């Protein structure tokens, strides 16, 4: 089997590619520390809150 990423990509269907991208996204989110994600949530909620 070829390990060339270009040939591997060309042999896959678009559905497979989308699935692979989703998996990559999932793993990337898992790798991020949880504190980071909580900070993001706090930031987004504080931005959407109206000024008192």
Secondary structure by P-SEA (a helix, b strand, c coil): ccccaaaaaaaccaaaaaaaaaaaaaaaaaaccaaaaaaaaaaaaaaacccc
